[in-house]
Amino acid sequence: MSDAKPLAGTVGWFDLTIDNADEIREFYEQVVGWTSTPLSMGTYNDFVMSAPSTGDPVSGICNARGNNKGLPPAWLMYVNVDDILSSTEQCKKLGGELIAPIRKMEGHGKFCVIRDPAGAVMALFEPI
């Protein structure tokens, strides 16, 4: 795996945010063969899901709690951007909205969740 900064405009990650991450984690382990690693969120765990062939992380399965409270139950695509502030301003200028504020992901970068003018939801991610 390369340590190079991901290219802007590329998809960098997928998260699934739902009410019961434990139950759905098991579903994806059995259906697609992913393995899971618990990620402590304090009083509960979210999960990093990895490909069985390589062990590389491919997605996250998260509980709809804490920072994820209120996110719709759907797979959320994270698209890499060079400047998250500029991207969020463009989003708002063009009729979109910020539905989860810009937050730091320690050791990785900054992210936020937006809704486009058609109602579709995605995340913007500015990697370190």
C-alpha positions in Angstrom: 0.0 0.0 0.0 1.3 3.4 -1.0 1.8 6.3 1.5 1.1 8.8 -1.4 -1.7 11.3 -0.8 -4.9 10.2 -2.5 -5.8 12.1 -5.7 -8.7 14.6 -5.4 -11.9 13.3 -7.0 -11.2 9.7 -6.2 -13.3 7.5 -3.9 -11.3 6.8 -0.7 -13.7 5.0 1.6 -17.2 3.7 2.3 -19.0 3.7 5.6 -22.3 2.1 6.5 -24.0 3.8 9.4 -26.9 1.9 11.0 -28.6 1.3 14.3 -27.0 -2.1 15.0 -23.4 -2.3 13.6 -22.8 -5.7 15.4 -25.6 -7.4 13.6 -24.9 -6.0 10.2 -21.1 -6.6 10.5 -21.9 -10.3 10.9 -24.1 -10.2 7.8 -21.3 -8.7 5.6 -18.7 -11.1 7.1 -20.9 -14.0 5.9 -22.1 -12.6 2.6 -18.9 -11.0 1.2 -16.2 -12.6 3.4 -15.0 -9.4 5.0 -13.2 -9.7 8.3 -13.9 -7.1 11.1 -11.7 -5.3 13.6 -13.5 -3.4 16.4 -12.8 0.3 16.6 -13.5 1.6 20.1 -15.8 4.7 20.2 -15.8 4.8 24.0 -18.9 3.0 25.1 -19.4 1.0 21.9 -17.5 -0.3 18.9 -17.7 0.6 15.3 -15.9 -1.8 12.8 -13.2 -1.6 10.2 -14.0 -4.2 7.5 -11.1 -5.8 5.6 -10.8 -7.8 2.4 -10.1 -11.5 3.2 -7.6 -11.8 0.3 -5.3 -9.0 1.4 -6.3 -7.9 4.8 -6.5 -4.3 3.5 -9.3 -2.2 5.1 -12.1 -1.6 2.6 -15.0 0.0 4.6 -16.4 0.8 7.9 -19.6 -0.3 9.6 -20.7 2.2 12.2 -23.4 2.7 14.8 -25.7 5.7 14.4 -24.4 7.2 17.6 -22.1 10.0 18.6 -20.9 11.9 15.5 -22.9 9.6 13.3 -26.2 10.2 15.0 -28.8 11.4 12.5 -27.0 10.1 9.4 -29.2 8.2 7.0 -28.9 4.4 7.1 -27.0 4.0 3.8 -23.6 3.3 2.4 -21.7 6.6 2.5 -19.1 7.3 -0.1 -16.1 9.4 0.9 -14.6 11.4 -2.0 -11.1 12.9 -1.6 -10.8 16.7 -2.0 -7.7 19.0 -1.9 -9.4 21.7 0.2 -12.5 20.8 2.2 -13.3 24.4 3.1 -13.4 25.4 -0.6 -15.4 22.3 -1.5 -18.0 22.9 1.1 -18.4 26.6 0.1 -18.9 25.5 -3.6 -21.4 22.9 -2.4 -23.5 25.6 -0.6 -23.1 28.1 -3.5 -24.4 25.5 -5.9 -27.5 24.6 -3.9 -26.2 21.8 -1.7 -26.0 21.7 2.1 -23.7 20.6 4.8 -25.5 18.0 6.9 -22.6 17.0 9.2 -20.0 19.6 10.0 -16.3 19.4 9.2 -14.5 17.2 11.7 -11.0 15.9 12.2 -10.3 12.2 11.8 -7.1 12.0 14.0 -4.1 10.9 12.0 -6.0 10.9 8.7 -7.5 14.3 7.8 -10.8 16.1 7.8 -14.3 15.2 6.6 -17.9 16.3 6.4 -21.2 15.1 5.0 -23.0 17.0 2.3 -26.3 16.7 0.5 -26.5 17.7 -3.2 -29.4 19.7 -4.8 -31.0 16.4 -5.8 -31.0 15.1 -2.2 -28.1 12.6 -2.6 -25.7 12.3 0.4 -21.9 11.8 0.3 -18.9 12.7 2.4 -16.0 14.9 1.4 -12.6 13.9 2.8 -9.4 16.0 2.9 -6.5 13.6 3.6 -3.4 14.7 5.4 
